[in-house]
């Protein structure tokens, strides 16, 4: 099949599609080295208008399938392999999702528009009603902080959620619209200080996530998938609190956990995604090892040196690094520099291995 992937960063999807045997075309903002290695043709998207996106896409010819990443779901293409715009909009709207989960009796933090948050219990998580990947999330702890943030006119598109302490985790599933199978549970790495200065930024995953709440996570995820008729690869984000799991968000698209699931379970996510549109679900899979993914963000504006570039290329060839920027690429502060990957027998082993690689990059970039 001829596949077009459009997104902010398309590398993981494009490379999974290539490994599944497809011809791959890509439009994204980074054009990382490994994405370009996987794509048969690609163009950068920086500041590109919607009209220009369609123009660039036409240069690739007819597509058998189009994958639309976050922020691009409303583009109108034939043969989109994903949830319908209507479903994506319902699931992406965190306020509407909270109300739906409440009606279904599924645990979820109390959620209100930011302007009506005074009745909620502190602390509160303030986040965009749609999107963000944690980059714009913040916590307020009292009435004074809440009033201050409510006074800012730009927060009209924000919500307030009662903050839940616990372990961030997720369930990754494949849906056919009327059935679904959870293929992996993942620990989420959120706001890790050694990886980012942004308190709630997504910093990676560990797969599998071993928990005695496994059955709850699977059942809630399937219930949500069937309620919304989710198609293809989707994710459900949880917090594992002391007294059970609480659903935080639903991602109606490919997730950042794609890398660790494929490394841990030996499944090709893109192949399973495509097959789901013919009503086929993957067979149950078991993890073969632990896999960790770290996304390292720049603490200051950083130019990718030849030394760092060569270091990353070497590890890319060993499947220990991904999202490789070009030599000389300028990474702005709080933008991702690269992704580091490791596999091993235990969670502790993979986290220790990926930490050593992280420290190597920090030494090369923060001198």
Secondary structure, DSSP 8 states (H G I E B T S, - for coil): -EEEEESS--HHHHHHHHHTT-EEEEEESS--HHHHHH-SEEEE-TT--HHHHHHHHHHT---SEEEE-TT-TT---TTB-S--HHHHHHHH-HHHHHHHHHHHT--B--EEEGGGGGGS-SSEEEEESS--TTTT-EEE-SHHHHHHHHT-GGGGGEEEEE---SEEEEEEEEEESS-EEEEEEEEEEES-TTT-SSTT-EEEEEE----TTHHHHHHHHHHHHHHHT-EEEEEEEEEEETTEEEEEEEE-S--TTHHHHHHHH---HHHHHHHHTTT--------SSEEEEEEEE-SS-EE--HHHHHHHHHHHHTTSEES---TT-EE-TTSEEEEEEEEESSHHHHHHHHHHHHHHHHHHH--
